[in-house]
Amino acid sequence: MFRLTLLGLISLFIAYPLTAIAETVTVNIQGFVFNPKTISLNEGDSVTWNNQDGAAHSTTQDANLWSSDLNPGGSFSFMFNKAGTYTYHCRFHPSMKATISVSNSGETDPTSCLFKWVESNYAAFFAPAGNLSLLTFPPYTYRYYSETDSYLAVSSVDNHVYYMFGADGIIHDAGPLSDWLGIAGCN
């Protein structure tokens, strides 16, 4: 049943490709830390901060572009419409600092673009989104998604996209990378 659902979703997105997809990245505030501390986005993407601490925190952009005080359990979102590097901090706890890099949509490398698209469109299978690091285990470049115990990879041997759900331990071939780049609008 699970595989049929996944195949159905993949078929849907092959039949109806999306081109420009805005992403929302979540930053959790916990243990007096912004997690993740560094984020890379495209113009039009958003960040949502969730305060999971027992103390009040703020997200205050260093040049006063935005500022929001968050009580425990509170959240705040901001959309980035201009490329640049944005540093921010907690005004209550000055040692809490983080950075957001925003690029023009066309500046993201195709593999990262594809991974972001998959995370956005298949969040039930590849979560949490927003992991910026690509790992390597030759011939694969991949990301691991701890929430869903899954992997998404690209192979340098055949330029195919692969995925694996930790529970089944089977590496599945999703097809040529070039096809998926076209579907995701990452060419």
Secondary structure by P-SEA (a helix, b strand, c coil): caaaaaaaaaaaaaaccccbbbbbbbbbbccccccccbbbbcccbbbbbbccccbbbbbccccccbbbbbccccbbbbbbccbbbbbccccccccccbbbbbcccccccaaaaaaaaaaaaaccccccccccbbbbcccccccccccccccccccccccbbbbbcccccbbbbcccaaaaaaaaccc
